[in-house]
Amino acid sequence: MKKSELIEKLGEKFPHIAKNDVEKIVNSMLDRMIGALRDNDRIEIRGFGSLFVKFRQGREARNPKTGKRLTIQAKRVPFFKAGKELKELVNKNA
């Protein structure tokens, strides 16, 4: 699902809220989540899952096409871990 599709579905579910307001709410929520991850905060949504940041050490690698050695810089990477309820709902009729 794309962000525009989410906004559309929420607009259909809550017709008394203007579509522009729904878009502002979704954007505000996503901006706050991004800010929390930037600050190394963990985001936990009960029944859905949690988002957190892991640190990856820098390392040496090589380009498989040319064989040239590369240095990959250390970086922070966002991760998502699905919650128990979400896992159960996804597998309910599998």
Secondary structure, 3 states (H helix, E strand, C coil): CCHHHHHHHHHHHCCCCCHHHHHHHHHHHHHHHHHHHHCCCCEEECCCEEEEEEEECCEEEECCCCCCEEEECCEEEEEEEECHHHHHHHCCCC
